[in-house]
Amino acid sequence: MERQYLRPDERSPVPLNENFWINIVSVSNCGQNASVAHERDQIYALNVAAEVEKALRENKENIDSAIMKQIAPSAVNVTGIQYENLISLSFDHDELIRQEENRRKRMRERIINAALRKE
């Protein structure tokens, strides 16, 4: 390959020079006190808060639809379970009583059989 067609990888970090810290120290020592730095940080914080609010307003529909995609399935499942456990309005009273009596009769028979086996 020819050297003129080679490009640096944009994803790789650029190394710092040996004196990078001097720039940081000299900026903070150039007459800037803590109160000025605090005020500047507050301004940045307000700007960030404003940007976040703006992004939330602009993307409200997308956010709401994403939330509903997560919430709706669980809400539907809860509603479905509630309706599955209901007794239908047109049930047969006699059949319900008969089923309950049969269930209790089987339980009594099991208890009696278990007691007879122990003797």
Secondary structure by P-SEA (a helix, b strand, c coil): cccccccccccbbbbbccaaaaaaaaaaaccccaaaaaaaaaaaaaaaaaaaaaaaaaaaaaaaaaaaaacaaaaaaaaaaaaaacccccccaaaaaaaaaaaaaaaaaaaaaaaaaac
